[in-house]
Amino acid sequence: MGNVGGKVDVLILGSGGREHALLRKITSSPHAGQLWVSPGNGGMLSEAELAHCDPNSPSSVASFASDHHIGLVVIGPEVPLVAGVADAVREAHIPCFGPNASAARIEGSKKFAKEIMQQAQVPTAAWRCFTEREACEDYIRQLGGPLVVKADGLAAGKGVIVAQTTEEALNGAEECFGGHFGSAGSTVLVEEKLMGPECSLLALTDGTTVVPLASAQDHKRAFDGDRGPNTGGMGVYSPVPFVTPEEFKTMREIEQGVVDQLRSNGISYSGCLYGGFMLTNSGPKVLEFNARFGDPETQVILPRLNGDLIEAFLACDQGTLSPDMISWKDDWALSVVLASAGYPGSYETGKEIFGIAEAEAIPGVTVYHAGTQLKDGRVFTNGGRVLDVTAVSSNFEEARRRAYAACDLISFSGKTFRHDIGLRAIKGRD
């Protein structure tokens, strides 16, 4: 099972619920030495040391890791990946979990991702790419809604406009070209809208071997009944009960095909490849790829995973990944995001949070911190998505009941959350 000798000091970059879940899982490894986080959050900083480095600066991270004899750098979010942090860390001869900048373009540029999919003959939505607003708007009028309009670059999960009508699609194009998403919107993709339930499949890869993780389903819209604006994710569950073995196999083959295609293009992809899929009537089709663990998917996948993350992450870096490093608990996991009032628009921070310990006293419940800050031993809100309340049980309804019971025990001014996370799993496929 891998070749990890002794203890490994680990630096985790990021400050969300995903990174707190990674930290908790890494802490449970027998190989875990000193654990560092940058910038971390209120929960992470009570469990690990603050690393004084800029997580988005390749040179800052590489020099901190060298100076502190870090044996593994784990990159949580997409921004440092696209900025080339993994490249600098590896150049300093330090193992790193996360793809190099050339491979992270699969998330950093939707156009690049579509071109790779085309080369690998991956089933995806029909699309066209524009750098001129007028041509883009002409194409939208020609096709009519429903359509999906996407900013090409990174937009913190918010640069995707699912438009039911031509008017909504034109507004989406205006947002992109009008600088709403900064330079991310200077190139715009217009896609056909695929129909069916969505599903995420994350996989670990060392550039050759691809090991799929468990399926998960995120809830993107802000409000109950899938209404309101798109968010970074308001809740999630794993596994997805209505994914057939055939669909799972297809999704796994698609991800293998993409890693193989990148390799044949001279790009070695090492880290986590996250496929967002639509389960259409003609089989799974790719909505997008991300170059890292999903947030909030990580918060339900890792609690169900058996295996040593330090071992698996080092194997991804060293080209020695094998499927037997990972197995799964026969459990369900469900996570509800507690958010600040107003998210994903403007919101206030600095509200004191109560009841986390009481919530975690419920069997099977873990509260992962996201937008939180620790001050004098007290925890305050410090972001839009504040906490991920995750529950695990052998029974789906029980996991859901525990998660919501835990949500009710936590309080802060302006607490908002969806009340319908997981109902799709109970209802089954449309």
FENHUQUI-V116996 format. One record per residue. N is the residue number from 1. RES is the residue in three letters. PHI is phi as a letter, one per 20 degrees, with the letter a starting at -180 (none if undefined). Layout:
# FENHUQUI-V116996
N RES PHI
N RES PHI
This chain:
# FENHUQUI-V116996
1 MET none
2 GLY m
3 ASN c
4 VAL e
5 GLY d
6 GLY m
7 LYS e
8 VAL c
9 ASP e
10 VAL c
11 LEU d
12 ILE d
13 LEU e
14 GLY p
15 SER b
16 GLY d
17 GLY f
18 ARG g
19 GLU f
20 HIS f
21 ALA f
22 LEU f
23 LEU f
24 ARG g
25 LYS f
26 ILE f
27 THR g
28 SER f
29 SER f
30 PRO f
31 HIS e
32 ALA f
33 GLY e
34 GLN f
35 LEU d
36 TRP c
37 VAL c
38 SER b
39 PRO e
40 GLY m
41 ASN b
42 GLY g
43 GLY f
44 MET f
45 LEU f
46 SER e
47 GLU c
48 ALA b
49 GLU e
50 LEU f
51 ALA e
52 HIS e
53 CYS b
54 ASP e
55 PRO f
56 ASN e
57 SER d
58 PRO g
59 SER f
60 SER f
61 VAL f
62 ALA f
63 SER f
64 PHE f
65 ALA f
66 SER f
67 ASP f
68 HIS d
69 HIS l
70 ILE f
71 GLY e
72 LEU a
73 VAL d
74 VAL d
75 ILE e
76 GLY f
77 PRO e
78 GLU f
79 VAL g
80 PRO f
81 LEU f
82 VAL f
83 ALA f
84 GLY n
85 VAL f
86 ALA f
87 ASP g
88 ALA f
89 VAL f
90 ARG f
91 GLU f
92 ALA e
93 HIS m
94 ILE d
95 PRO g
96 CYS b
97 PHE d
98 GLY q
99 PRO f
100 ASN f
101 ALA g
102 SER f
103 ALA f
104 ALA f
105 ARG f
106 ILE g
107 GLU d
108 GLY f
109 SER b
110 LYS f
111 LYS f
112 PHE g
113 ALA f
114 LYS f
115 GLU f
116 ILE f
117 MET f
118 GLN f
119 GLN f
120 ALA e
121 GLN l
122 VAL e
123 PRO f
124 THR b
125 ALA f
126 ALA f
127 TRP b
128 ARG b
129 CYS d
130 PHE c
131 THR d
132 GLU d
133 ARG f
134 GLU f
135 ALA f
136 CYS f
137 GLU f
138 ASP f
139 TYR f
140 ILE f
141 ARG f
142 GLN f
143 LEU e
144 GLY m
145 GLY f
146 PRO f
147 LEU b
148 VAL d
149 VAL d
150 LYS c
151 ALA f
152 ASP f
153 GLY e
154 LEU f
155 ALA c
156 ALA l
157 GLY m
158 LYS d
159 GLY e
160 VAL c
161 ILE d
162 VAL e
163 ALA d
164 GLN e
165 THR c
166 THR g
167 GLU g
168 GLU f
169 ALA f
170 LEU f
171 ASN f
172 GLY f
173 ALA f
174 GLU f
175 GLU g
176 CYS f
177 PHE f
178 GLY e
179 GLY n
180 HIS g
181 PHE d
182 GLY m
183 SER f
184 ALA g
185 GLY e
186 SER f
187 THR d
188 VAL c
189 LEU d
190 VAL d
191 GLU c
192 GLU f
193 LYS e
194 LEU e
195 MET d
196 GLY p
197 PRO f
198 GLU e
199 CYS b
200 SER d
201 LEU c
202 LEU e
203 ALA b
204 LEU e
205 THR b
206 ASP d
207 GLY o
208 THR c
209 THR e
210 VAL d
211 VAL d
212 PRO f
213 LEU e
214 ALA e
215 SER f
216 ALA b
217 GLN c
218 ASP e
219 HIS d
220 LYS e
221 ARG f
222 ALA f
223 PHE d
224 ASP g
225 GLY m
226 ASP l
227 ARG d
228 GLY n
229 PRO f
230 ASN f
231 THR c
232 GLY f
233 GLY p
234 MET d
235 GLY r
236 VAL a
237 TYR b
238 SER b
239 PRO f
240 VAL e
241 PRO f
242 PHE e
243 VAL f
244 THR f
245 PRO g
246 GLU f
247 GLU f
248 PHE f
249 LYS f
250 THR f
251 MET f
252 ARG f
253 GLU f
254 ILE f
255 GLU f
256 GLN f
257 GLY f
258 VAL f
259 VAL f
260 ASP f
261 GLN f
262 LEU g
263 ARG f
264 SER f
265 ASN e
266 GLY n
267 ILE d
268 SER e
269 TYR d
270 SER c
271 GLY q
272 CYS d
273 LEU d
274 TYR d
275 GLY d
276 GLY e
277 PHE d
278 MET d
279 LEU e
280 THR e
281 ASN f
282 SER d
283 GLY o
284 PRO f
285 LYS c
286 VAL e
287 LEU e
288 GLU a
289 PHE d
290 ASN d
291 ALA d
292 ARG b
293 PHE f
294 GLY f
295 ASP c
296 PRO d
297 GLU g
298 THR g
299 GLN f
300 VAL d
301 ILE f
302 LEU f
303 PRO f
304 ARG e
305 LEU e
306 ASN e
307 GLY q
308 ASP e
309 LEU f
310 ILE f
311 GLU f
312 ALA f
313 PHE f
314 LEU f
315 ALA f
316 CYS f
317 ASP f
318 GLN e
319 GLY m
320 THR c
321 LEU f
322 SER c
323 PRO g
324 ASP f
325 MET f
326 ILE c
327 SER b
328 TRP c
329 LYS f
330 ASP e
331 ASP c
332 TRP d
333 ALA c
334 LEU c
335 SER c
336 VAL d
337 VAL e
338 LEU e
339 ALA d
340 SER f
341 ALA g
342 GLY o
343 TYR f
344 PRO e
345 GLY e
346 SER f
347 TYR b
348 GLU e
349 THR c
350 GLY n
351 LYS e
352 GLU f
353 ILE d
354 PHE c
355 GLY n
356 ILE f
357 ALA f
358 GLU f
359 ALA f
360 GLU f
361 ALA f
362 ILE f
363 PRO g
364 GLY n
365 VAL e
366 THR c
367 VAL d
368 TYR e
369 HIS e
370 ALA c
371 GLY e
372 THR c
373 GLN c
374 LEU d
375 LYS c
376 ASP l
377 GLY m
378 ARG d
379 VAL d
380 PHE c
381 THR f
382 ASN b
383 GLY a
384 GLY f
385 ARG e
386 VAL e
387 LEU b
388 ASP d
389 VAL e
390 THR d
391 ALA c
392 VAL c
393 SER b
394 SER f
395 ASN c
396 PHE f
397 GLU f
398 GLU f
399 ALA f
400 ARG f
401 ARG f
402 ARG f
403 ALA f
404 TYR f
405 ALA f
406 ALA f
407 CYS g
408 ASP f
409 LEU e
410 ILE e
411 SER c
412 PHE b
413 SER f
414 GLY n
415 LYS g
416 THR c
417 PHE a
418 ARG e
419 HIS d
420 ASP d
421 ILE f
422 GLY n
423 LEU f
424 ARG f
425 ALA f
426 ILE f
427 LYS f
428 GLY n
429 ARG f
430 ASP f
